[in-house]
Amino acid sequence: MDPDLVISHKFPETSFSYTERLVLPRPLPPPTAISRDVALYALGVGACGGDAVDEKELKYAYHRDGQEYIQVLPTFASLFPFKNGNGLGLVDVPGLQYDPSLLLHGQQYMEIYRPFPSNSSILNKVAIAGLHDKGKATILELETTSYLKDSGEILCMNRSTVYLRGAGGFSDSSRPYSYASYPANQVDRVSVPKSKPSIVYEDHTQVSQALLYRLSGDYNPLHSDPMVARVAGFTRPILHGLCTLGFAVRSIIKSFCNGDPTAVKSIFGRFLLHVYPGETLVTEMWPEGPRVIYQTKVKERNRAVLSGYVLLKHIPSSL
């Protein structure tokens, strides 16, 4: 590991599109544009999973009641860093030595600056936001800022925190190496209240959930290949952490925002434990002003798998 080489690396800008497909119904009314990528993502994080005509969620996959465009969940932003190249774009970073099979996704932070269009061309600008030697592991923070390619308007920002197991110990243990490109803040300082949650939302994942979610762009075989999962120490392929985050944020939008995805300003999630597809997710929620603290547990094992907060644009109400 050469930290100076890592943090000085200049990532190439990357661009990608998510698109609509024109559908000509028979018999005609006017043709309808279907945003396949957006709808596929919504289904991948459980939208309409319990009720195919859910009045607060059908709009993520279908143009209901004449709506011109389907709506986009804010966690759709979490897919954007995977457009940076192989994985999160870390394969070709000089000075970064690690075993990809030992990489763990630790945290995800997102800021949403404007509602997502149902189709767009996006430009990603990427930078190393943090690098920390933890002895037995290295913590790497990757910041991806995404812009609308045509107008240059900023759309969202992702800060992905990954743990590179076995890649630490490259600095003096008495003064371990630590670099951050942004001032210390309160983003990752979230305590789950000990009081009874205001709302509890239960959602059942499908046994094929990871196979559906991976079609949105995260093809890590840990989530699909039984042999790879066993080598990593799991009895079978596990669910993507960002898929679990999508389930949790969707439950908050449904519970506190009357199903309005544009009410979300920022999102933070800390991944605590794996989820097996087919397990039941129970998300507990505590509103604190415009912020909703949450914790998601697996019902079958009674274990917390995710915690964090969602910052809303207004004081929420449980509608």
Secondary structure, 3 states (H helix, E strand, C coil): CCHHHHHHCCCCCEEEEECCEEECCCCCCCCEEECHHHHHHHHHCCCCCCCCCCCCCHHHCCCHHHCCCCCCCHHHHHHHHHHCCCCCCCCCCCCCCCCHHHEEEEEEEEEECCCCCCCEEEEEEEEEEEEEECCCEEEEEEEEEEEECCCCCEEEEEEEEEEEECCCCCCCCCCCCEEECCCCCCCCCCCCCCCCCCEEEEEECCCCHHHHHHHHCCCCHHHCCHHHHHHCCCCCCCCCHHHHHHHHHHHHHHHHCCCCHHHEEEEEEEECCCCCCCCEEEEEEEEECCEEEEEEEECCCCEEEEEEEEEECCCCCCC
